Amino acid sequence: MKNNIRVERARLRMSQKELAEKAGVIRQTIAAIEQGRFNPSTVLALKIANIFHLTVEHLFELEETDWNE
Amino acid sequence: MKSLKMLPHVWQKVGRTLLVLCLVVFAVFFKAVVHDLLWFDTKWYDAFGHGWAYLLVVLFFLLGIVLLAMSKERAEDERVTFIRHQALIRTVILYLVIALINLFLNLFITSWIGPEKASQVMVIKRYFTCVPAFILYYVLIFKISLWWDNKKTDDEE
């Protein structure tokens, strides 16, 4: 699953640590999500979208391989 | 994702201390175990392996492992919970592999040195398939997985 979290963070000049604190997780979790190594839960995805004032669909995008899992 | 109720992080330090103390005692016992394994003997095991002292050390060791397994990390969130679940699955697979290897070793040793000596030697191999060993494997796999995952995400901006 692809995501635009890094882009949106840069747009708001927000660090991983700041985003993590607002979302109630640790910095490494945000880094893992950005790197595509961890898929957030629905609640966490909604929280992150809410912080950026965007929709979940704008932030996260399914890839071709996700349909085959 | 709701996670299991766990002990506060401070209990990890208690568990770690108990483990270190027990491992020091076991280090002495290990020398005895190696001697027994090499000479197919149970002299040292019989001298140390029975009695309340050994039982106490085993109980504290088990308590230390359980405290480590059931305590929270310093920072606990859904990613850590996910790694915890993955570690549990890997532990089950590892435990099954060790149990299978143990089974074949039992057959091999019995046919090689005879059933009487083999039953004495096999007592030592039970350490790798007992319940505390399962919990120890889980703790090790979880800690290593968490450390490795944290190492990969060290790209602070």
Backbone of each chain as ProteinMPNN parsed JSONL, in Angstrom:
{"seq_chain_A": "MKNNIRVERARLRMSQKELAEKAGVIRQTIAAIEQGRFNPSTVLALKIANIFHLTVEHLFELEETDWNE", "coords_chain_A": {"N_chain_A": [[0.844, -1.195, 0.0], [0.599, 2.157, -0.915], [1.523, 5.444, 0.32], [1.019, 8.958, 1.1], [2.115, 10.262, 3.205], [4.601, 11.293, 3.937], [4.914, 13.351, 2.12], [2.764, 15.037, 2.763], [3.457, 15.678, 5.352], [5.768, 17.14, 4.935], [4.644, 19.264, 3.617], [3.276, 20.547, 5.666], [5.361, 21.09, 7.234], [6.033, 19.333, 9.294], [7.486, 17.233, 11.738], [8.395, 13.719, 12.022], [8.213, 12.967, 14.638], [6.508, 14.856, 15.768], [4.132, 14.353, 14.403], [3.726, 11.733, 15.253], [3.307, 12.1, 17.985], [0.909, 13.522, 17.967], [-0.753, 11.635, 16.85], [-0.694, 9.66, 18.688], [1.152, 7.577, 18.76], [4.446, 5.977, 18.525], [7.501, 7.446, 17.201], [8.892, 5.698, 15.49], [6.881, 4.135, 14.478], [5.443, 5.817, 12.735], [7.51, 6.24, 10.902], [7.814, 3.624, 9.943], [5.341, 3.263, 8.686], [5.493, 5.182, 6.65], [7.585, 4.129, 5.194], [6.341, 1.966, 4.163], [6.384, -0.459, 5.445], [4.71, -1.152, 7.422], [1.267, -1.491, 7.898], [-1.15, 0.769, 8.913], [-3.748, 0.573, 11.45], [-7.334, 0.912, 10.98], [-8.295, 2.912, 12.637], [-5.975, 4.357, 13.315], [-5.181, 5.237, 10.783], [-7.321, 6.907, 10.171], [-6.988, 8.798, 12.152], [-4.528, 9.97, 11.428], [-5.22, 11.03, 8.935], [-7.099, 12.859, 9.771], [-5.5, 14.633, 11.212], [-4.065, 15.814, 9.17], [-6.125, 17.046, 7.894], [-7.356, 15.765, 5.768], [-8.729, 13.22, 3.553], [-8.834, 9.629, 4.097], [-8.528, 8.209, 1.76], [-7.113, 9.983, 0.217], [-4.665, 9.957, 1.393], [-3.786, 7.261, 1.495], [-3.153, 4.573, -0.766], [-4.195, 1.809, -2.631], [-2.188, -0.838, -3.926], [-1.387, -2.873, -6.847], [-0.433, -5.351, -5.983], [-1.629, -5.636, -3.523], [-4.184, -6.558, -3.987], [-3.805, -9.181, -4.531], [-3.151, -10.458, -2.198]], "CA_chain_A": [[0.0, 0.0, 0.0], [1.39, 3.402, -0.976], [0.942, 6.544, 1.084], [1.597, 10.293, 0.865], [2.289, 10.885, 4.525], [5.837, 12.081, 3.957], [4.657, 14.578, 1.335], [1.87, 15.898, 3.544], [4.245, 16.155, 6.51], [6.665, 18.188, 4.432], [3.786, 20.415, 3.292], [2.956, 21.225, 6.928], [6.64, 21.229, 7.971], [5.857, 18.574, 10.536], [8.445, 16.129, 11.864], [7.789, 12.419, 12.33], [7.957, 12.933, 16.079], [5.307, 15.681, 16.019], [2.977, 13.612, 13.895], [3.553, 10.571, 16.125], [2.714, 12.541, 19.262], [-0.504, 13.88, 17.733], [-1.518, 10.427, 16.528], [-0.67, 8.763, 19.852], [2.047, 6.434, 18.542], [5.849, 6.381, 18.623], [8.065, 7.947, 15.935], [9.261, 4.579, 14.62], [5.668, 3.638, 13.815], [5.211, 6.703, 11.589], [8.56, 5.948, 9.916], [7.51, 2.323, 9.338], [4.196, 3.463, 7.782], [5.987, 5.916, 5.479], [8.417, 3.22, 4.396], [5.499, 0.894, 3.632], [6.662, -1.734, 6.114], [3.648, -1.419, 8.391], [-0.027, -0.899, 7.533], [-1.828, 1.203, 10.146], [-5.131, 0.145, 11.649], [-8.305, 1.876, 10.458], [-8.353, 4.036, 13.585], [-4.757, 5.167, 13.181], [-5.238, 5.87, 9.463], [-8.294, 8.004, 10.272], [-6.374, 9.847, 13.001], [-3.509, 10.669, 10.631], [-5.947, 11.811, 7.933], [-7.717, 13.969, 10.493], [-4.439, 15.595, 11.561], [-3.732, 16.551, 7.95], [-7.385, 17.575, 7.349], [-7.547, 15.117, 4.47], [-9.429, 11.939, 3.658], [-7.946, 8.463, 4.105], [-8.284, 7.85, 0.356], [-6.101, 10.9, -0.322], [-3.38, 9.61, 1.995], [-3.382, 5.882, 1.244], [-3.58, 4.075, -2.077], [-3.942, 0.384, -2.825], [-1.367, -1.217, -5.078], [-1.801, -4.087, -7.551], [-0.074, -6.533, -5.175], [-2.531, -5.736, -2.371], [-5.362, -7.323, -4.395], [-3.453, -10.6, -4.621], [-2.805, -11.007, -0.868]], "C_chain_A": [[0.88, 1.247, 0.0], [0.74, 4.445, -0.088], [1.699, 7.842, 0.812], [1.905, 11.01, 2.174], [3.519, 11.775, 4.547], [5.628, 13.412, 3.23], [3.82, 15.559, 2.146], [2.581, 16.457, 4.775], [5.144, 17.303, 6.095], [5.869, 19.45, 4.133], [3.489, 21.23, 4.539], [4.197, 21.441, 7.787], [6.538, 20.544, 9.351], [6.873, 17.436, 10.58], [7.681, 14.834, 12.165], [7.374, 12.369, 13.802], [6.676, 13.709, 16.411], [4.056, 14.938, 15.572], [2.674, 12.422, 14.801], [2.87, 10.973, 17.432], [1.243, 12.88, 19.093], [-1.351, 12.645, 17.494], [-1.522, 9.411, 17.671], [0.139, 7.492, 19.632], [3.486, 6.926, 18.701], [6.391, 6.728, 17.231], [8.356, 6.816, 14.961], [8.046, 4.021, 13.881], [5.345, 4.487, 12.589], [6.247, 6.429, 10.496], [8.272, 4.634, 9.202], [6.341, 2.439, 8.353], [4.66, 4.145, 6.501], [6.811, 5.018, 4.572], [7.615, 2.064, 3.814], [5.713, -0.448, 4.296], [5.604, -2.092, 7.139], [2.374, -0.73, 7.914], [-0.764, -0.497, 8.797], [-3.219, 0.597, 10.231], [-6.052, 1.229, 11.09], [-8.33, 3.128, 11.329], [-7.14, 4.945, 13.408], [-4.744, 5.894, 11.843], [-6.194, 7.066, 9.49], [-7.726, 9.156, 11.104], [-5.389, 10.677, 12.182], [-4.182, 11.554, 9.581], [-6.576, 13.043, 8.572], [-6.706, 15.053, 10.838], [-4.088, 16.448, 10.35], [-4.957, 17.219, 7.314], [-7.616, 17.062, 5.938], [-8.371, 13.853, 4.665], [-8.408, 10.796, 3.62], [-7.57, 8.08, 2.673], [-7.215, 8.737, -0.268], [-4.707, 10.489, 0.17], [-2.87, 8.222, 1.597], [-3.961, 5.4, -0.08], [-3.226, 2.6, -2.207], [-3.063, 0.162, -4.052], [-1.894, -2.525, -5.684], [-1.572, -5.332, -6.691], [-1.014, -6.707, -3.979], [-3.762, -6.57, -2.704], [-5.091, -8.825, -4.412], [-3.165, -11.243, -3.277], [-3.924, -11.833, -0.269]], "O_chain_A": [[1.794, 1.373, 0.816], [-0.446, 4.352, 0.226], [2.845, 7.837, 0.362], [1.946, 12.239, 2.219], [3.493, 12.873, 5.101], [6.104, 14.458, 3.672], [4.123, 16.751, 2.211], [2.324, 17.59, 5.184], [5.27, 18.304, 6.801], [6.342, 20.563, 4.36], [3.452, 22.459, 4.487], [4.105, 21.913, 8.92], [6.902, 21.098, 10.388], [7.095, 16.756, 9.578], [6.5, 14.85, 12.512], [6.337, 11.81, 14.158], [5.867, 13.271, 17.229], [3.051, 14.904, 16.282], [1.512, 12.133, 15.086], [1.976, 10.282, 17.92], [0.423, 12.572, 19.958], [-2.519, 12.599, 17.88], [-2.258, 8.426, 17.632], [-0.143, 6.455, 20.234], [3.732, 8.102, 18.97], [5.808, 6.35, 16.215], [8.107, 6.939, 13.762], [8.178, 3.493, 12.777], [5.014, 3.954, 11.53], [5.913, 6.389, 9.312], [8.463, 4.534, 7.99], [6.346, 1.789, 7.307], [4.277, 3.746, 5.401], [6.75, 5.123, 3.348], [8.153, 1.264, 3.049], [5.274, -1.474, 3.775], [5.595, -3.204, 7.667], [2.385, 0.452, 7.571], [-0.984, -1.335, 9.671], [-3.793, 0.168, 9.23], [-5.604, 2.329, 10.767], [-8.378, 4.252, 10.829], [-7.277, 6.167, 13.359], [-4.336, 7.053, 11.777], [-5.908, 8.11, 8.903], [-7.951, 10.329, 10.803], [-5.401, 11.907, 12.225], [-3.764, 12.691, 9.362], [-6.583, 14.127, 7.988], [-7.01, 16.244, 10.768], [-3.844, 17.648, 10.474], [-4.826, 17.891, 6.291], [-8.012, 17.805, 5.04], [-8.674, 13.461, 5.792], [-7.275, 10.972, 3.172], [-6.438, 7.676, 2.405], [-6.494, 8.309, -1.17], [-3.71, 10.65, -0.535], [-1.672, 8.03, 1.387], [-5.076, 5.75, -0.466], [-2.098, 2.193, -1.928], [-3.17, 0.858, -5.061], [-2.744, -3.193, -5.096], [-2.397, -6.245, -6.667], [-1.173, -7.821, -3.479], [-4.33, -7.217, -1.824], [-6.012, -9.637, -4.32], [-2.956, -12.454, -3.21], [-3.782, -12.356, 0.836]]}, "seq_chain_B": "MKSLKMLPHVWQKVGRTLLVLCLVVFAVFFKAVVHDLLWFDTKWYDAFGHGWAYLLVVLFFLLGIVLLAMSKERAEDERVTFIRHQALIRTVILYLVIALINLFLNLFITSWIGPEKASQVMVIKRYFTCVPAFILYYVLIFKISLWWDNKKTDDEE", "coords_chain_B": {"N_chain_B": [[-6.88, -1.114, 17.548], [-7.351, -3.377, 20.157], [-5.221, -4.149, 22.833], [-3.632, -6.777, 24.756], [-3.905, -6.807, 28.339], [-1.117, -5.752, 30.079], [1.82, -6.008, 32.196], [3.293, -3.146, 33.884], [6.149, -1.36, 32.505], [8.322, -1.353, 34.258], [8.493, -3.843, 35.43], [9.926, -5.35, 33.672], [12.573, -4.856, 34.217], [12.835, -6.085, 36.674], [12.37, -8.74, 35.937], [14.524, -9.123, 34.173], [16.711, -8.892, 35.912], [16.294, -11.079, 37.601], [16.643, -13.142, 35.737], [19.351, -12.847, 34.991], [20.648, -13.392, 37.408], [19.868, -16.061, 37.785], [21.005, -17.225, 35.526], [23.698, -17.059, 36.077], [23.944, -18.957, 38.078], [23.135, -21.153, 36.594], [25.243, -21.301, 34.831], [27.253, -22.523, 36.187], [26.015, -24.951, 36.465], [25.858, -25.653, 33.825], [28.424, -26.387, 33.069], [28.53, -28.774, 34.371], [26.544, -30.112, 32.979], [27.652, -30.289, 30.409], [29.793, -31.976, 30.946], [28.378, -34.265, 31.664], [27.095, -34.794, 29.232], [29.236, -35.37, 27.537], [30.38, -37.632, 28.651], [28.316, -39.381, 28.879], [27.061, -39.509, 31.365], [25.522, -39.085, 34.609], [26.44, -37.938, 36.847], [27.101, -35.299, 37.779], [24.704, -34.035, 37.245], [22.988, -35.448, 38.896], [24.014, -34.669, 41.333], [23.496, -31.92, 41.416], [21.051, -31.621, 40.29], [18.832, -32.334, 41.782], [16.692, -31.583, 44.587], [15.838, -28.723, 46.706], [17.217, -26.359, 46.133], [17.885, -26.297, 43.4], [15.301, -26.395, 42.356], [14.297, -23.967, 43.269], [15.893, -22.145, 41.858], [15.109, -22.73, 39.254], [12.412, -21.988, 39.395], [12.606, -19.199, 39.872], [13.886, -18.49, 37.532], [11.93, -19.123, 35.658], [9.963, -17.335, 36.515], [11.252, -14.91, 35.972], [11.418, -15.0, 33.152], [8.69, -15.038, 32.482], [7.876, -12.557, 33.503], [9.342, -10.866, 31.81], [8.126, -11.499, 29.381], [5.493, -10.71, 29.783], [5.475, -7.998, 30.275], [5.096, -4.515, 29.446], [6.614, -2.756, 26.692], [8.858, 0.113, 26.742], [7.738, 2.098, 25.141], [4.691, 1.541, 23.907], [2.719, 0.612, 21.239], [0.434, 0.141, 18.428], [2.034, -0.942, 16.445], [4.076, -2.234, 17.838], [2.532, -4.134, 19.13], [1.719, -5.597, 16.904], [4.195, -6.644, 16.084], [4.649, -8.223, 18.271], [2.639, -10.171, 18.008], [3.464, -11.364, 15.612], [5.904, -12.418, 16.46], [5.016, -14.357, 18.218], [3.783, -16.203, 16.521], [6.011, -17.022, 15.02], [7.448, -18.193, 17.055], [5.924, -20.432, 17.712], [6.23, -21.934, 15.367], [9.02, -22.337, 15.393], [9.247, -23.798, 17.752], [7.886, -26.143, 17.089], [9.587, -27.157, 15.115], [11.905, -27.622, 16.631], [10.904, -29.548, 18.367], [10.425, -31.635, 16.585], [13.045, -32.186, 15.707], [14.077, -32.991, 18.109], [12.667, -35.336, 18.493], [13.679, -36.999, 16.458], [16.326, -37.069, 17.28], [16.062, -38.425, 19.69], [15.372, -40.988, 18.796], [17.686, -41.625, 17.39], [19.744, -41.468, 19.35], [18.901, -43.423, 21.148], [19.144, -45.743, 19.616], [21.862, -45.736, 19.284], [23.33, -45.646, 21.79], [21.881, -47.259, 23.417], [18.853, -47.969, 25.281], [18.838, -47.543, 28.087], [20.999, -45.808, 28.952], [20.364, -43.788, 27.237], [17.925, -42.766, 28.135], [18.735, -41.36, 30.337], [20.397, -39.373, 29.29], [18.633, -38.018, 27.662], [17.114, -36.479, 29.329], [18.41, -34.056, 29.58], [17.986, -32.882, 27.091], [15.372, -32.224, 27.214], [15.163, -29.706, 28.181], [15.047, -28.022, 26.028], [12.544, -28.217, 25.011], [10.656, -27.705, 26.9], [8.049, -25.856, 28.673], [9.0, -23.326, 29.787], [11.112, -22.905, 28.01], [9.766, -22.402, 25.627], [8.555, -19.935, 26.238], [10.861, -18.436, 26.59], [11.996, -18.528, 24.015], [10.033, -17.023, 22.686], [10.315, -14.482, 23.922], [12.948, -13.837, 23.166], [12.756, -13.844, 20.326], [10.839, -11.833, 19.951], [12.124, -9.55, 21.079], [14.395, -9.343, 19.445], [13.168, -8.991, 16.931], [11.834, -6.556, 17.356], [13.971, -4.821, 17.897], [15.311, -4.979, 15.447], [13.383, -3.952, 13.69], [13.095, -1.344, 14.69], [15.633, -0.405, 14.164], [15.636, -0.287, 11.404], [13.946, 1.824, 10.96], [15.218, 4.14, 11.592], [15.342, 6.96, 10.508], [15.247, 9.756, 11.034], [13.797, 12.884, 10.336]], "CA_chain_B": [[-6.671, -2.518, 17.969], [-7.207, -3.491, 21.594], [-4.123, -5.056, 23.158], [-3.763, -7.508, 26.013], [-3.449, -6.1, 29.541], [0.234, -6.217, 30.42], [2.414, -5.376, 33.38], [4.062, -1.939, 33.569], [7.498, -1.578, 31.974], [9.297, -1.527, 35.331], [8.625, -5.27, 35.738], [10.932, -5.93, 32.777], [13.868, -4.773, 34.918], [12.81, -7.143, 37.704], [12.519, -10.01, 35.217], [15.89, -9.195, 33.647], [17.605, -9.122, 37.056], [16.106, -12.479, 38.017], [17.238, -14.003, 34.713], [20.822, -12.757, 35.073], [21.076, -14.126, 38.619], [19.679, -17.501, 37.555], [21.96, -17.671, 34.505], [24.99, -17.22, 36.755], [23.873, -20.27, 38.732], [23.067, -22.162, 35.543], [26.567, -21.391, 34.202], [27.943, -23.568, 36.944], [25.327, -26.196, 36.143], [26.128, -25.971, 32.422], [29.689, -27.116, 33.05], [28.175, -30.124, 34.786], [25.748, -30.714, 31.9], [28.591, -30.629, 29.33], [30.518, -33.168, 31.408], [27.47, -35.398, 31.566], [26.832, -35.089, 27.821], [30.441, -35.941, 26.926], [30.695, -38.939, 29.229], [27.05, -40.116, 29.039], [26.983, -39.739, 32.796], [24.589, -38.171, 35.276], [27.014, -37.695, 38.179], [26.926, -33.903, 38.181], [23.271, -33.719, 37.214], [22.39, -36.008, 40.116], [24.465, -33.901, 42.501], [22.902, -30.573, 41.432], [19.726, -31.597, 39.672], [17.715, -32.62, 42.686], [16.704, -30.766, 45.797], [15.097, -27.472, 46.697], [18.018, -25.261, 45.57], [17.691, -26.317, 41.951], [13.897, -26.055, 42.096], [14.157, -22.525, 43.498], [16.525, -21.435, 40.742], [14.239, -22.925, 38.084], [11.198, -21.176, 39.592], [12.967, -17.794, 39.67], [14.168, -18.349, 36.109], [10.624, -19.106, 34.998], [9.32, -16.066, 36.871], [11.948, -13.866, 35.222], [11.004, -15.072, 31.738], [7.274, -14.649, 32.383], [7.816, -11.102, 33.698], [9.821, -10.243, 30.575], [7.152, -11.721, 28.304], [4.191, -10.092, 30.066], [5.611, -6.575, 30.588], [5.051, -3.616, 28.294], [7.831, -2.047, 26.291], [8.853, 1.495, 27.211], [6.712, 2.749, 24.307], [3.871, 0.45, 23.377], [1.619, 1.046, 20.381], [-0.108, -0.971, 17.637], [3.107, -1.603, 15.697], [4.737, -3.139, 18.782], [1.59, -5.245, 19.305], [1.81, -6.384, 15.676], [5.464, -7.38, 16.156], [4.439, -9.217, 19.323], [1.847, -11.268, 17.426], [4.331, -12.054, 14.644], [6.898, -13.17, 17.241], [4.335, -15.528, 18.785], [3.612, -17.17, 15.427], [7.335, -17.571, 14.706], [7.846, -19.044, 18.187], [5.211, -21.715, 17.563], [6.88, -22.665, 14.268], [10.347, -22.742, 15.873], [9.051, -24.828, 18.771], [7.522, -27.386, 16.381], [10.808, -27.65, 14.455], [12.785, -28.164, 17.68], [10.283, -30.778, 18.868], [10.654, -32.677, 15.571], [14.469, -32.529, 15.769], [14.214, -33.713, 19.37], [12.11, -36.675, 18.282], [14.642, -37.792, 15.678], [17.516, -37.261, 18.12], [15.706, -39.482, 20.641], [15.472, -42.287, 18.103], [19.079, -41.835, 17.023], [20.552, -41.719, 20.553], [18.467, -44.715, 21.704], [19.714, -46.841, 18.818], [23.327, -45.648, 19.323], [23.935, -45.975, 23.084], [21.015, -48.147, 24.199], [17.745, -47.235, 25.91], [19.047, -47.177, 29.497], [21.824, -44.585, 28.985], [19.69, -42.752, 26.437], [16.887, -42.108, 28.929], [19.392, -40.41, 31.239], [20.899, -38.241, 28.5], [17.502, -37.283, 27.075], [16.597, -35.535, 30.322], [19.019, -32.747, 29.308], [17.387, -32.309, 25.878], [14.012, -31.743, 27.52], [15.244, -28.267, 28.45], [14.776, -27.247, 24.815], [11.149, -28.355, 24.594], [9.75, -27.472, 28.022], [7.265, -24.619, 28.554], [9.846, -22.125, 29.931], [11.898, -22.711, 26.779], [8.856, -21.781, 24.666], [8.415, -18.516, 26.604], [12.157, -17.818, 26.34], [12.109, -18.336, 22.56], [9.142, -15.912, 22.326], [10.922, -13.225, 24.378], [14.121, -13.558, 22.325], [12.316, -13.513, 18.969], [10.168, -10.531, 20.0], [13.105, -8.487, 21.326], [15.232, -9.197, 18.25], [12.311, -8.43, 15.868], [11.567, -5.151, 17.674], [15.234, -4.102, 17.716], [15.6, -4.92, 14.008], [12.421, -3.052, 13.069], [13.446, 0.016, 15.114], [16.892, -0.047, 13.475], [15.311, 0.032, 10.0], [13.164, 3.052, 10.88], [15.993, 5.266, 12.108], [15.65, 7.971, 9.491], [14.626, 10.964, 11.552], [13.937, 14.051, 9.469]], "C_chain_B": [[-6.497, -2.591, 19.487], [-6.09, -4.483, 21.892], [-4.374, -5.685, 24.522], [-3.301, -6.633, 27.17], [-2.08, -6.652, 29.916], [0.748, -5.471, 31.632], [3.149, -4.104, 32.968], [5.51, -2.263, 33.207], [8.524, -1.887, 33.06], [9.508, -3.01, 35.677], [9.617, -5.976, 34.81], [12.294, -5.929, 33.463], [13.959, -5.858, 35.987], [13.057, -8.499, 37.041], [13.941, -10.207, 34.714], [16.888, -9.511, 34.765], [17.517, -10.577, 37.51], [16.789, -13.425, 37.032], [18.76, -14.025, 34.826], [21.325, -13.561, 36.269], [20.971, -15.638, 38.401], [20.684, -18.031, 36.533], [23.342, -17.862, 35.099], [25.031, -18.599, 37.424], [23.879, -21.377, 37.684], [24.42, -22.347, 34.843], [27.385, -22.475, 34.893], [27.345, -24.923, 36.584], [25.649, -26.632, 34.72], [27.408, -26.772, 32.289], [29.425, -28.583, 33.416], [27.426, -30.85, 33.677], [26.666, -31.142, 30.758], [29.356, -31.895, 29.692], [29.643, -34.407, 31.253], [27.245, -35.811, 30.114], [28.031, -35.812, 27.192], [30.684, -37.376, 27.402], [29.46, -39.809, 29.442], [26.851, -40.485, 30.516], [25.902, -38.828, 33.379], [25.104, -37.808, 36.658], [26.724, -36.264, 38.644], [25.453, -33.514, 38.218], [22.599, -34.244, 38.483], [22.771, -35.184, 41.343], [23.732, -32.562, 42.589], [21.436, -30.586, 41.06], [18.565, -31.883, 40.596], [17.764, -31.678, 43.882], [16.062, -29.409, 45.6], [15.863, -26.335, 46.048], [17.808, -25.159, 44.063], [16.265, -25.89, 41.603], [13.662, -24.555, 42.251], [14.721, -21.729, 42.335], [15.642, -21.542, 39.495], [12.988, -22.05, 38.2], [11.486, -19.695, 39.363], [13.265, -17.519, 38.202], [12.864, -18.237, 35.33], [9.9, -17.792, 35.286], [9.936, -14.911, 36.095], [11.508, -13.83, 33.763], [9.569, -14.593, 31.581], [7.131, -13.131, 32.556], [8.278, -10.365, 32.443], [8.77, -10.341, 29.473], [5.874, -10.913, 28.506], [4.279, -8.606, 30.403], [5.608, -5.75, 29.313], [6.462, -3.165, 27.939], [7.718, -0.606, 26.8], [7.803, 2.306, 26.444], [5.937, 1.667, 23.58], [2.766, 1.037, 22.504], [1.237, -0.107, 19.453], [0.973, -1.68, 16.817], [3.832, -2.613, 16.58], [3.839, -4.358, 19.03], [1.635, -6.174, 18.096], [3.07, -7.243, 15.679], [5.366, -8.494, 17.192], [3.689, -10.432, 18.765], [2.675, -12.074, 16.43], [5.341, -12.938, 15.363], [6.273, -14.439, 17.806], [4.153, -16.613, 17.724], [4.951, -17.837, 15.095], [7.808, -18.511, 15.811], [7.187, -20.415, 18.074], [5.886, -22.566, 16.486], [8.245, -23.188, 14.723], [10.226, -23.902, 16.857], [8.709, -26.171, 18.13], [8.746, -28.01, 15.709], [11.738, -28.294, 15.484], [12.224, -29.479, 18.216], [10.507, -31.939, 17.889], [12.116, -33.146, 15.598], [14.727, -33.379, 17.006], [13.76, -35.16, 19.218], [13.11, -37.548, 17.529], [15.914, -38.063, 16.479], [17.279, -38.387, 19.126], [15.884, -40.866, 20.012], [16.923, -42.639, 17.817], [19.9, -42.235, 18.244], [20.189, -43.077, 21.15], [19.108, -45.858, 20.941], [21.241, -46.867, 18.934], [23.895, -46.134, 20.653], [23.046, -46.872, 23.942], [19.986, -47.361, 24.984], [18.029, -46.77, 27.333], [19.851, -45.882, 29.628], [21.091, -43.44, 28.291], [18.649, -42.01, 27.272], [17.497, -41.102, 29.902], [19.847, -39.165, 30.481], [19.744, -37.377, 27.994], [16.883, -36.3, 28.055], [17.131, -34.136, 30.024], [18.345, -32.085, 28.102], [15.975, -31.789, 26.149], [14.016, -30.253, 27.834], [14.851, -27.442, 27.221], [13.317, -27.327, 24.386], [10.175, -28.162, 25.753], [9.063, -26.11, 27.86], [8.115, -23.361, 28.782], [10.682, -21.848, 28.685], [11.046, -22.019, 25.727], [8.727, -20.292, 24.952], [9.73, -17.776, 26.328], [12.361, -17.557, 24.847], [11.275, -17.12, 22.139], [9.776, -14.572, 22.701], [12.102, -12.852, 23.479], [13.701, -13.115, 20.931], [11.65, -12.134, 18.951], [11.171, -9.395, 20.149], [13.965, -8.24, 20.081], [14.438, -8.557, 17.115], [12.089, -6.942, 16.104], [12.825, -4.31, 17.451], [15.523, -3.904, 16.227], [14.663, -3.941, 13.306], [12.719, -1.605, 13.443], [14.709, 0.499, 14.399], [16.596, 0.401, 12.041], [14.589, 1.366, 9.882], [13.92, 4.26, 11.426], [16.367, 6.219, 10.988], [14.913, 9.244, 9.846], [14.849, 12.13, 10.617], [13.997, 15.311, 10.304]], "O_chain_B": [[-5.607, -1.947, 20.043], [-6.02, -5.544, 21.271], [-5.187, -5.216, 25.318], [-2.404, -5.808, 27.004], [-1.903, -7.862, 30.054], [0.197, -4.449, 32.042], [3.586, -3.991, 31.823], [6.025, -3.322, 33.567], [9.492, -2.606, 32.811], [10.575, -3.388, 36.159], [10.093, -7.067, 35.121], [13.074, -6.87, 33.317], [15.009, -6.469, 36.184], [13.855, -9.301, 37.525], [14.501, -11.299, 34.807], [17.804, -10.312, 34.575], [18.533, -11.222, 37.77], [17.434, -14.392, 37.437], [19.381, -15.086, 34.763], [22.294, -14.313, 36.164], [21.864, -16.395, 38.781], [21.161, -19.158, 36.659], [24.085, -18.743, 34.664], [26.031, -19.311, 37.341], [24.536, -22.404, 37.852], [24.708, -23.425, 34.323], [28.111, -23.236, 34.253], [28.06, -25.911, 36.419], [25.709, -27.827, 34.43], [27.483, -27.716, 31.503], [30.018, -29.5, 32.847], [27.632, -32.043, 33.452], [26.493, -32.223, 30.195], [29.546, -32.777, 28.854], [30.092, -35.452, 30.782], [27.205, -36.998, 29.79], [27.859, -36.748, 26.412], [31.141, -38.224, 26.636], [29.532, -40.847, 30.101], [26.519, -41.622, 30.853], [25.429, -37.909, 32.711], [24.333, -37.42, 37.537], [26.187, -36.039, 39.729], [25.01, -32.77, 39.093], [21.75, -33.573, 39.071], [21.976, -35.015, 42.268], [23.385, -32.11, 43.68], [20.671, -29.702, 41.446], [17.412, -31.685, 40.211], [18.791, -31.05, 44.141], [15.779, -28.996, 44.476], [15.254, -25.433, 45.471], [17.584, -24.075, 43.525], [16.051, -25.117, 40.669], [12.928, -23.947, 41.472], [14.113, -20.761, 41.878], [15.454, -20.563, 38.773], [12.557, -21.443, 37.219], [10.69, -19.006, 38.724], [12.939, -16.45, 37.686], [12.711, -17.378, 34.462], [9.291, -17.208, 34.389], [9.222, -14.031, 35.615], [11.256, -12.761, 33.207], [9.26, -13.835, 30.662], [6.358, -12.493, 31.842], [7.682, -9.36, 32.054], [8.549, -9.387, 28.726], [5.244, -10.481, 27.541], [3.273, -8.004, 30.78], [6.046, -6.2, 28.254], [7.373, -3.189, 28.768], [6.653, -0.16, 27.227], [7.072, 3.102, 27.033], [6.483, 0.962, 22.731], [1.972, 1.858, 22.964], [1.678, -1.235, 19.675], [0.853, -2.87, 16.524], [4.163, -3.712, 16.135], [4.33, -5.483, 19.129], [1.596, -7.395, 18.245], [3.028, -8.421, 15.324], [5.93, -9.574, 17.013], [4.064, -11.575, 19.024], [2.605, -13.303, 16.399], [5.608, -14.063, 14.94], [6.927, -15.48, 17.867], [4.347, -17.797, 17.998], [5.023, -19.052, 14.913], [8.484, -19.504, 15.543], [7.827, -21.439, 18.316], [6.089, -23.766, 16.668], [8.586, -24.344, 14.47], [10.996, -24.861, 16.805], [9.185, -27.215, 18.576], [8.924, -29.228, 15.727], [12.29, -29.369, 15.249], [12.976, -30.415, 18.488], [10.747, -33.074, 18.301], [12.393, -34.343, 15.522], [15.484, -34.349, 16.969], [14.383, -36.083, 19.742], [13.36, -38.692, 17.911], [16.506, -39.138, 16.38], [18.167, -39.198, 19.386], [16.461, -41.775, 20.608], [17.344, -43.785, 17.975], [20.656, -43.206, 18.203], [21.069, -43.806, 21.608], [19.564, -46.832, 21.54], [21.855, -47.91, 18.708], [24.828, -46.936, 20.67], [23.41, -47.21, 25.068], [20.221, -46.201, 25.321], [17.529, -45.727, 27.754], [19.435, -44.962, 30.333], [21.184, -42.282, 28.7], [18.495, -40.795, 27.151], [16.86, -40.109, 30.254], [19.7, -38.044, 30.967], [19.864, -36.155, 27.908], [16.19, -35.373, 27.637], [16.417, -33.146, 30.186], [18.154, -30.869, 28.089], [15.452, -30.989, 25.373], [12.972, -29.606, 27.76], [14.383, -26.311, 27.348], [12.892, -26.589, 23.497], [8.984, -28.429, 25.601], [9.455, -25.31, 27.011], [7.963, -22.398, 28.03], [10.93, -20.692, 28.344], [11.536, -21.147, 25.009], [8.78, -19.474, 24.034], [9.717, -16.628, 25.885], [12.843, -16.492, 24.459], [11.726, -16.292, 21.348], [9.776, -13.636, 21.901], [12.243, -11.696, 23.078], [14.22, -12.129, 20.406], [11.878, -11.351, 18.029], [11.09, -8.394, 19.439], [14.23, -7.097, 19.708], [14.951, -7.688, 16.411], [12.146, -6.149, 15.164], [12.755, -3.218, 16.885], [15.923, -2.823, 15.796], [15.089, -3.187, 12.431], [12.607, -0.721, 12.594], [14.83, 1.679, 14.071], [17.213, 1.335, 11.528], [14.61, 1.983, 8.817], [13.313, 5.297, 11.695], [17.521, 6.295, 10.567], [14.082, 9.746, 9.088], [15.967, 12.349, 10.151], [14.114, 16.408, 9.759]]}, "name": "protein", "num_of_chains": 2, "seq": "MKNNIRVERARLRMSQKELAEKAGVIRQTIAAIEQGRFNPSTVLALKIANIFHLTVEHLFELEETDWNEMKSLKMLPHVWQKVGRTLLVLCLVVFAVFFKAVVHDLLWFDTKWYDAFGHGWAYLLVVLFFLLGIVLLAMSKERAEDERVTFIRHQALIRTVILYLVIALINLFLNLFITSWIGPEKASQVMVIKRYFTCVPAFILYYVLIFKISLWWDNKKTDDEE"}
